[in-house]
Amino acid sequence: MSAAIEFRNVGKRYLGEAYAVLRDVSFAIEEGEFVCIIGPSGCGKTTVLKLIAGLDAPTIGKVRKPKSVSMSFQSGALFPWLTVSENVALGLRARKMPDLEVAHHVEAQLRAVDMLHFHAKFPADLSGGQRQRVGIARALAVEPSALLLDEPFSALDPKTTAELHRDLLSIWHARRMTIVMVSHLIEEAVGLADRVILMREGRIDAEFPIALPHPRHEQGEAFMREVQQIRRKFFT
């Protein structure tokens, strides 16, 4: 395996800010790896995603990333005046893809997230979980080699979150794309990821490989050992 994403001594300071958001950050993510980034609010997690997505540039250091990257934001970030199908089709139409091909790709992605029967609905007609499913479908439609998720399940109820975890893992196992997800829940990170990266004050504080097979059982002894190991480091 080779690194799909690599940060080399990356720093980021925004104009007018007294302190750097990121300081000397170095790590690598392998092709097909699922990595969760956790840490306190303001530690730089979302900035890392933006640098991978190409939405921002480092002040210092180098970021290596795939050419094809898609990002899904909290609550799906859908355009309210477009239908579900039209939202998913946005990236495809930007690539000047023929209409029949667009329709085929949109149908396939909506089917993958169990939203095909809502294709003509508008975002206002959907629940939070449904909007998040559409946001993920839109990110997947362009067939990225890396999928970035910024706390995608933070506003959802536990049942919906569990269903989306299951669907996300199913998509990942089928497509083996690289996934980088920011989460604020240790249990969520351990439940999904191959590796958990803990950030603190703009730096990488620790990394935890998670070798448990899927599906992972939150009440299992091995699962709880992983959670407690990360929790101890998080709160020290």
HUQUI-V507039 format. One record per pair of residues at least 12 apart in sequence whose C-alpha atoms are under 10 Angstrom apart, sorted by the first residue. I is the first residue (numbers start at 0). J is the second residue. D is the distance in whole Angstrom. If there is no record, write none. Layout:
BEGIN
i:j:d
I:J:D
I:J:D
END
This chain:
BEGIN
i:j:d
0:28:10
0:29:6
0:30:6
0:31:9
0:32:10
1:27:9
1:28:8
1:29:6
1:30:6
1:31:10
2:26:10
2:27:6
2:28:5
2:29:4
2:30:6
2:31:9
2:32:9
2:63:9
2:64:9
2:65:10
3:27:8
3:28:6
3:29:5
3:30:5
3:31:8
3:32:9
3:63:8
3:64:6
3:65:6
3:66:10
3:144:9
3:145:8
3:176:10
3:177:8
4:26:8
4:27:6
4:28:5
4:29:7
4:30:8
4:51:8
4:62:7
4:63:5
4:64:5
4:65:7
4:145:9
4:177:9
4:179:10
5:24:10
5:25:7
5:26:6
5:27:4
5:28:6
5:29:9
5:51:9
5:61:8
5:62:6
5:63:5
5:64:7
5:65:10
6:23:9
6:24:6
6:25:5
6:26:5
6:27:6
6:28:9
6:47:9
6:50:9
6:51:9
6:57:10
6:60:8
6:61:6
6:62:5
6:63:6
6:64:9
7:23:8
7:24:7
7:25:5
7:26:7
7:27:9
7:59:9
7:60:6
7:61:5
7:62:6
7:63:8
8:21:10
8:22:8
8:23:4
8:24:5
8:25:5
8:26:9
8:57:10
8:59:7
8:60:5
8:61:7
8:62:9
9:21:7
9:22:6
9:23:5
9:24:5
9:25:7
9:26:10
9:47:10
9:50:10
9:56:10
9:57:6
9:58:7
9:59:6
9:60:4
9:61:6
9:62:7
9:202:10
10:22:5
10:23:5
10:24:7
10:25:10
10:56:10
10:57:6
10:58:6
10:59:5
10:60:6
10:61:9
10:201:8
10:202:9
11:23:9
11:24:9
11:43:9
11:46:8
11:47:9
11:50:9
11:55:9
11:56:8
11:57:5
11:58:5
11:59:7
11:60:9
11:201:9
12:57:8
12:58:6
12:59:9
13:57:10
13:58:8
18:200:10
18:201:10
19:43:9
19:58:9
19:200:9
19:201:7
20:41:8
20:42:7
20:43:6
20:44:9
20:46:8
20:47:10
20:200:8
20:201:5
20:202:9
21:42:8
21:43:6
21:44:9
21:46:8
21:47:8
21:57:9
21:58:9
21:59:10
21:198:10
21:199:10
21:200:8
21:201:4
21:202:6
21:203:9
22:43:9
22:58:10
22:59:9
22:60:10
22:200:8
22:201:5
22:202:6
22:203:9
23:59:9
23:60:8
23:201:8
23:202:7
23:203:9
24:47:9
24:60:9
24:61:10
24:62:10
24:198:10
24:201:8
24:202:6
24:203:6
24:204:10
25:60:9
25:61:9
25:62:9
25:202:9
25:203:8
26:62:10
26:196:9
26:203:8
26:206:10
27:62:10
27:63:9
27:64:10
28:64:10
28:177:8
28:178:9
28:179:9
28:194:9
29:177:7
29:178:10
30:65:10
30:144:8
30:145:8
30:175:8
30:176:7
30:177:6
30:178:9
31:144:8
31:145:8
31:171:8
31:172:9
31:174:9
31:175:5
31:176:5
31:177:4
31:178:7
31:193:10
32:145:9
32:171:9
32:175:8
32:176:7
32:177:5
32:178:6
32:179:8
32:192:8
32:193:6
32:194:8
33:145:10
33:146:9
33:168:9
33:171:8
33:175:9
33:176:8
33:177:6
33:178:5
33:179:6
33:180:8
33:188:10
33:191:8
33:192:5
33:193:5
33:194:7
33:195:9
34:147:10
34:177:8
34:178:6
34:179:5
34:180:6
34:181:9
34:188:8
34:189:10
34:191:8
34:192:5
34:193:6
34:194:5
34:195:6
34:196:7
34:207:10
34:208:9
34:209:10
35:147:10
35:148:9
35:149:10
35:150:10
35:178:8
35:179:6
35:180:5
35:181:6
35:182:7
35:183:10
35:184:10
35:185:9
35:187:9
35:188:6
35:189:8
35:190:10
35:191:8
35:192:6
35:193:8
35:194:6
35:195:5
35:196:6
35:197:9
35:206:10
35:207:10
36:48:9
36:149:10
36:150:10
36:179:7
36:180:6
36:181:5
36:182:6
36:183:8
36:184:10
36:185:10
36:188:8
36:192:9
36:194:9
36:195:6
36:196:5
36:197:6
36:198:7
36:203:10
36:206:9
37:150:10
37:180:9
37:181:6
37:182:5
37:183:6
37:184:7
37:185:7
37:187:10
37:188:8
37:195:7
37:196:6
37:197:5
37:198:6
37:199:9
37:229:10
37:233:9
38:181:9
38:182:8
38:183:7
38:184:9
38:185:9
38:196:8
38:197:5
38:198:5
38:199:6
38:200:9
38:201:10
38:203:9
38:204:9
38:233:7
38:234:10
39:183:8
39:197:9
39:198:8
39:199:7
39:200:8
39:233:8
39:234:10
40:183:8
40:198:10
40:199:9
40:200:9
41:198:10
41:199:9
41:200:7
41:201:8
42:197:10
42:198:6
42:199:5
42:200:5
42:201:5
42:202:8
42:203:9
43:198:7
43:199:8
43:200:7
43:201:5
43:202:8
43:203:10
44:149:9
44:150:10
44:180:9
44:181:6
44:182:9
44:183:10
44:196:10
44:197:9
44:198:7
44:199:9
44:200:10
44:201:8
44:202:10
44:203:10
45:147:10
45:148:9
45:149:7
45:150:9
45:180:9
45:181:7
45:182:10
46:201:9
47:62:10
47:179:10
47:181:9
47:201:10
48:70:8
48:146:10
48:147:7
48:148:8
48:149:8
48:179:8
48:180:8
48:181:8
49:70:9
49:147:9
49:149:10
50:62:7
50:63:10
50:64:9
51:63:8
51:64:6
51:65:8
51:68:8
51:69:10
51:70:9
51:145:9
51:146:10
51:147:8
51:179:9
52:64:8
52:65:9
52:66:9
52:67:9
52:68:6
52:69:7
52:70:7
52:145:9
52:146:9
52:147:8
53:66:10
53:68:9
53:69:10
64:144:10
64:145:9
65:143:9
65:144:7
65:145:7
65:177:10
66:143:8
66:144:8
66:145:9
67:141:8
67:142:8
67:143:5
67:144:6
67:145:7
67:146:9
68:138:9
68:139:10
68:141:9
68:142:9
68:143:5
68:144:6
68:145:5
68:146:6
68:147:7
68:177:9
68:178:10
69:90:10
69:135:9
69:137:9
69:138:5
69:139:7
69:140:9
69:141:8
69:142:8
69:143:6
69:144:8
69:145:7
69:146:5
69:147:6
69:148:9
69:178:10
70:134:9
70:135:8
70:137:9
70:138:6
70:139:9
70:143:9
70:145:9
70:146:6
70:147:4
70:148:6
70:149:8
70:178:10
70:179:9
70:180:10
71:131:8
71:132:10
71:133:9
71:134:6
71:135:6
71:136:9
71:137:8
71:138:6
71:139:9
71:146:8
71:147:6
71:148:5
71:149:7
71:150:9
71:151:7
71:180:10
72:131:8
72:134:7
72:135:9
72:138:10
72:147:8
72:148:6
72:149:5
72:150:7
72:151:6
72:152:10
73:127:10
73:130:10
73:131:7
73:134:9
73:148:8
73:149:6
73:150:6
73:151:5
73:152:7
73:153:7
73:154:8
74:126:10
74:127:6
74:128:8
74:129:9
74:130:6
74:131:5
74:132:9
74:133:10
74:134:8
74:149:10
74:150:9
74:151:7
74:152:8
74:153:9
74:154:7
74:155:9
75:122:9
75:127:8
75:128:9
75:129:9
75:130:5
75:131:4
75:132:7
75:133:7
75:134:4
75:135:7
75:136:9
75:137:9
75:138:10
75:148:10
75:149:10
75:151:8
75:152:10
76:122:10
76:130:8
76:131:8
76:133:9
76:134:7
77:121:9
77:122:7
77:123:10
77:130:7
77:131:9
77:133:8
77:134:7
77:137:9
78:121:9
78:122:7
78:123:10
79:121:6
79:122:5
79:123:7
79:124:10
80:121:7
80:122:8
80:123:9
81:119:9
81:120:9
81:121:6
81:122:8
82:117:9
82:118:7
82:119:5
82:120:5
82:121:4
82:122:7
82:123:10
82:124:10
83:105:9
83:109:9
83:114:9
83:115:9
83:116:10
83:117:7
83:118:5
83:119:6
83:120:6
83:121:6
83:122:7
83:124:10
83:125:9
83:129:10
83:130:9
83:133:7
83:134:9
83:136:10
83:137:9
84:101:10
84:102:8
84:105:6
84:106:8
84:108:10
84:109:8
84:114:10
84:115:9
84:117:8
84:118:5
84:119:6
84:120:8
84:121:9
84:133:9
84:136:10
84:137:9
85:101:10
85:102:10
85:105:9
85:118:8
85:119:9
85:120:10
85:121:9
85:137:9
86:105:9
86:118:10
86:121:9
86:122:9
86:133:8
86:134:8
86:136:9
86:137:7
87:101:9
87:102:10
87:104:9
87:105:6
87:106:9
87:108:8
87:109:8
87:118:9
87:133:7
87:134:8
87:135:9
87:136:6
87:137:4
87:138:8
87:139:9
87:140:7
87:141:9
88:101:6
88:102:8
88:104:8
88:105:6
88:106:10
88:108:10
88:136:9
88:137:7
88:138:10
88:140:7
88:141:9
89:101:9
89:105:10
89:137:8
89:138:10
89:140:9
89:141:9
90:137:7
90:138:8
90:139:10
90:140:7
90:141:6
91:104:8
91:105:9
91:137:9
91:140:7
91:141:6
91:142:10
92:141:10
94:141:9
101:140:9
101:141:10
104:136:10
104:139:10
104:140:6
104:141:8
104:142:9
105:118:9
105:136:8
105:137:8
105:139:10
105:140:7
105:141:10
106:118:8
106:136:10
106:140:9
107:136:9
107:139:10
107:140:8
108:132:10
108:133:9
108:135:9
108:136:5
108:137:8
108:138:9
108:139:7
108:140:6
108:141:10
108:142:10
109:132:8
109:133:7
109:135:9
109:136:6
109:137:9
109:139:10
109:140:9
110:136:9
111:132:9
111:135:10
111:136:8
111:139:10
111:166:8
111:167:9
111:169:9
111:170:7
112:129:9
112:131:10
112:132:6
112:133:8
112:134:10
112:135:8
112:136:7
112:163:8
112:166:7
112:167:8
112:169:10
112:170:9
113:129:9
113:132:8
113:133:9
113:136:10
113:166:9
114:129:7
114:130:10
114:132:7
114:133:7
114:136:9
115:133:10
117:129:9
117:133:10
118:133:9
126:155:9
127:152:9
127:154:8
127:155:7
127:156:9
127:159:9
128:151:9
128:152:8
128:154:9
128:155:6
128:156:8
128:158:10
128:159:6
128:160:8
128:162:9
128:163:8
129:159:9
129:163:10
131:151:7
131:152:8
131:154:10
131:155:9
131:163:9
132:151:9
132:163:8
132:166:9
132:167:9
134:148:10
134:151:9
135:147:10
135:148:8
135:151:9
135:167:9
139:170:10
142:174:9
142:176:9
143:176:8
143:177:9
144:174:9
144:175:9
144:176:5
144:177:6
144:178:9
145:175:9
145:176:6
145:177:5
145:178:6
145:179:8
146:171:10
146:176:7
146:177:6
146:178:5
146:179:6
146:180:8
147:177:9
147:178:6
147:179:5
147:180:6
147:181:8
148:178:8
148:179:6
148:180:5
148:181:6
148:182:9
149:179:9
149:180:6
149:181:5
149:182:7
149:183:10
150:180:7
150:181:5
150:182:5
150:183:7
150:184:9
151:163:10
151:180:8
151:181:8
151:182:8
152:164:9
152:182:8
152:183:10
152:187:9
153:182:8
153:183:8
153:184:9
160:187:9
161:187:9
164:187:9
164:190:8
164:191:7
165:191:9
165:213:10
165:214:8
167:191:9
168:190:10
168:191:7
168:192:9
168:213:9
168:214:9
178:192:9
178:193:10
179:192:9
179:194:10
179:195:10
180:192:9
180:195:10
181:195:10
181:196:10
182:195:10
184:226:10
185:197:10
185:225:9
185:226:6
185:227:9
185:229:7
185:230:7
185:233:9
186:217:8
186:222:9
186:223:9
186:225:9
186:226:6
186:227:10
186:229:10
186:230:9
187:217:9
187:226:10
188:209:9
188:226:9
189:207:9
189:208:9
189:209:7
189:210:10
189:211:9
189:215:8
189:217:9
189:222:7
189:223:9
189:225:7
189:226:7
189:229:9
190:209:9
190:211:9
190:212:10
190:213:8
190:214:8
190:215:6
190:216:8
190:217:7
190:222:8
190:225:10
190:226:9
191:209:9
191:211:10
191:212:10
191:213:8
191:214:9
191:215:8
192:207:10
192:208:8
192:209:7
192:210:9
192:211:9
192:213:10
193:207:9
193:208:6
193:209:5
193:210:7
193:211:8
193:212:10
194:206:7
194:207:6
194:208:4
194:209:5
194:210:8
195:207:5
195:208:6
195:209:7
195:229:9
196:208:9
196:229:10
197:229:8
197:232:9
197:233:7
198:233:9
199:233:9
204:232:9
204:233:9
205:229:9
205:232:8
205:233:9
206:229:9
207:225:8
207:228:9
207:229:8
208:225:9
209:222:9
209:225:7
210:225:10
211:225:9
END
